[in-house]
Amino acid sequence: MTSRSLRGCLVALALVAMPWTLGAQSFEGAITVRLTSGGRSGPGAQDVEYLSRGGNVRVNVMSPAGPVAILGLAAEAKTYLVIESQRAYMEVPTGDALGSLATSAGATTVTKSGRKETIAGYECEHIIVESRGDAGIRKTDMCLTSALGPYVNPMASLAGGRMAPWQQALTSDGGFPLKVTLPDGSVALEVTKIEKRRIIDALFRIPPEYNKMDMPKRP
């Protein structure tokens, strides 16, 4: 996998934010999330699959290098990137590894709108995240549910605290977003399917025959 391809995977992961705390044990199954990056002029949408069980999460993503899996393992408190085509994996380091991929946030306020909606069979409540920065006031609408466990971003430490305001609000609020609408009206994240089903333990393990690789360093 090239550095460019890996960067694309990590950008997607930073946008997704995945639940892998023990609180997520209340839900076991598969969640399909549609991501759209770059606002209205972005490159298009991509569906990713979350598999959740016992506080562990596996996110299956199609990258420029083929299918990859992102594993968040609660017992280890670690995140791994598994490159299926190369039968290899990388341990995502802690610290400021992804600082350049996140957006610095200014003052942020979160307001519950009281408006509710049903998405993929689950009820959620809209909250408004208002941030103030160099570009002025920006409002992001997120529809959150408490039925799927908390939504914690394992990339928070990787981003050195410089996540976008709506991602910071997700981390602190504890709800699971079924839809995130950006200030320009584009939808950055939307859950399209939620299926309760048994997930086998093997999906949360790195195959023993896979080789460990080092994460590419930033220029």
C-alpha positions in Angstrom: 0.0 0.0 0.0 1.4 3.4 -1.0 1.5 6.3 1.5 -1.2 8.1 -0.6 -3.5 5.1 -0.4 -2.9 4.8 3.3 -3.6 8.4 3.8 -6.9 8.0 2.1 -7.9 5.2 4.5 -6.9 7.2 7.5 -8.9 10.2 6.3 -12.0 8.0 5.9 -11.4 6.6 9.4 -11.0 10.1 10.9 -14.4 11.0 9.3 -16.1 7.8 10.5 -15.2 7.7 14.2 -16.0 4.2 15.4 -17.5 2.9 18.7 -15.1 0.5 20.5 -15.6 1.2 24.2 -17.1 -1.4 26.5 -20.4 0.6 26.5 -20.9 -0.5 22.9 -21.6 -4.0 24.2 -25.4 -3.2 24.2 -25.4 -3.7 20.5 -24.2 -6.6 18.4 -24.5 -6.7 14.7 -23.7 -4.8 11.5 -24.2 -1.1 10.7 -23.9 0.2 7.2 -22.7 3.8 7.1 -22.6 6.0 3.9 -19.8 8.5 4.0 -19.4 11.5 1.8 -16.2 13.6 2.0 -15.5 17.1 0.7 -19.0 18.6 1.0 -21.2 19.2 -2.1 -18.1 19.2 -4.3 -16.6 16.1 -2.8 -15.5 12.9 -4.6 -18.6 11.0 -3.9 -20.1 8.5 -1.4 -18.7 5.3 0.0 -20.5 2.7 2.1 -18.5 1.2 5.0 -19.6 -1.7 7.3 -19.3 -1.6 11.0 -19.3 -5.0 12.8 -19.8 -4.6 16.6 -19.5 -7.1 19.3 -18.5 -7.0 23.0 -16.9 -3.6 22.8 -14.9 -4.5 19.7 -15.5 -3.0 16.2 -14.4 -4.0 12.7 -14.9 -1.4 10.0 -14.7 -2.8 6.4 -13.6 -0.2 3.9 -12.8 -0.3 0.2 -9.6 1.7 -0.3 -7.6 2.6 -3.4 -5.5 -0.4 -2.6 -8.4 -2.8 -2.3 -10.4 -4.0 0.8 -9.0 -3.0 4.2 -10.3 -3.6 7.7 -9.9 -1.2 10.7 -10.0 -3.0 14.0 -10.7 -1.3 17.3 -10.0 -3.8 20.1 -11.4 -2.7 23.5 -9.3 -5.1 25.6 -6.1 -3.9 24.0 -7.2 -0.3 23.6 -5.6 -0.3 20.2 -6.5 0.3 16.6 -5.1 -1.8 13.7 -5.3 -1.3 10.0 -5.5 -4.7 8.1 -4.6 -4.7 4.4 -6.2 -7.8 3.1 -4.6 -7.8 -0.4 -1.1 -7.8 1.2 -2.0 -10.1 4.1 -0.5 -7.5 6.4 -1.4 -5.2 9.2 -0.3 -2.0 10.9 -0.8 -0.8 14.5 -2.0 2.7 14.3 0.3 4.8 16.6 -0.9 7.1 19.3 0.1 10.7 19.6 0.0 13.3 16.8 0.2 10.9 13.9 -2.9 12.3 12.2 -2.8 15.9 13.4 -2.6 17.3 9.9 -5.8 15.5 8.8 -8.0 17.1 11.5 -9.5 20.5 11.8 -8.8 22.9 14.7 -12.0 23.8 16.5 -12.8 27.1 18.1 -15.6 27.8 20.6 -18.3 25.1 20.2 -21.9 24.9 21.6 -24.3 22.0 21.4 -28.0 22.5 21.4 -30.8 19.9 21.4 -33.4 20.8 18.9 -36.2 18.5 20.2 -36.8 17.4 16.6 -36.8 13.6 16.2 -36.5 11.4 13.1 -36.4 7.6 12.4 -33.5 6.5 10.3 -32.8 2.8 9.4 -35.5 1.8 11.9 -34.1 3.7 14.9 -35.3 7.0 16.4 -32.7 9.7 16.8 -32.8 13.3 18.1 -31.3 16.2 16.1 -28.7 18.3 17.9 -27.0 21.4 16.5 -23.3 21.9 16.8 -22.3 25.5 16.4 -18.7 26.4 16.1 -16.9 29.7 15.7 -13.6 30.1 13.9 -11.8 32.1 11.3 -14.5 31.2 8.7 -17.3 32.6 11.0 -20.1 30.6 12.6 -20.7 27.1 11.3 -23.7 24.9 12.2 -23.7 21.1 11.8 -26.8 19.0 12.4 -26.4 15.6 13.9 -29.2 13.1 14.6 -28.1 10.9 17.5 -29.5 7.7 19.1 -28.7 6.1 22.4 -29.8 2.7 21.2 -26.5 1.6 19.7 -24.1 2.4 22.5 -21.7 5.4 22.7 -19.9 6.6 19.7 -16.2 7.1 20.6 -13.6 8.2 18.1 -10.4 6.1 18.6 -8.7 8.6 16.3 -9.1 11.4 18.8 -5.7 10.8 20.4 -4.2 10.4 16.9 -5.5 13.8 15.9 -4.0 15.5 18.9 -7.4 17.0 19.9 -7.7 18.8 16.5 -10.8 17.1 15.2 -13.6 18.9 13.5 -16.2 20.4 16.0 -18.9 17.9 15.1 -16.5 15.0 15.7 -15.5 16.5 19.1 -19.2 16.8 20.0 -19.7 13.1 19.1 -16.9 12.1 21.5 -18.3 14.2 24.4 -22.1 13.6 23.8 -22.0 9.8 23.9 -24.7 9.3 21.3 -24.4 7.3 18.0 -24.9 9.4 14.9 -27.4 8.2 12.3 -27.0 11.3 10.2 -24.6 14.2 10.1 -25.5 17.3 7.9 -22.7 19.8 7.3 -23.2 23.6 7.1 -23.4 23.6 3.3 -26.3 21.1 3.4 -24.3 18.1 2.4 -24.6 14.8 4.3 -21.2 13.7 5.6 -22.5 10.5 7.3 -25.7 8.6 7.2 -26.6 5.1 8.5 -28.5 3.2 5.8 -28.9 -0.2 7.5 -28.8 -1.6 11.0 -28.9 -5.4 11.4 -28.8 -7.2 14.8 -27.0 -10.5 14.3 -24.3 -12.7 15.7 -20.7 -11.6 14.8 -18.0 -14.3 15.0 -15.0 -13.6 17.2 -12.6 -14.4 14.3 -13.5 -11.1 12.6 -11.9 -9.2 15.5 -8.6 -11.0 15.3 -5.6 -10.4 13.0 -4.8 -13.7 11.2 -1.5 -15.1 12.6 -0.1 -15.5 9.1 -0.4 -11.7 8.4 2.9 -9.7 8.6 3.2 -6.6 10.6 4.2 -3.5 8.7 5.3 0.0 10.0 3.1 3.0 9.4 4.5 5.4 6.8 5.9 8.5 8.3 4.5 11.9 7.4 6.7 14.1 5.2 
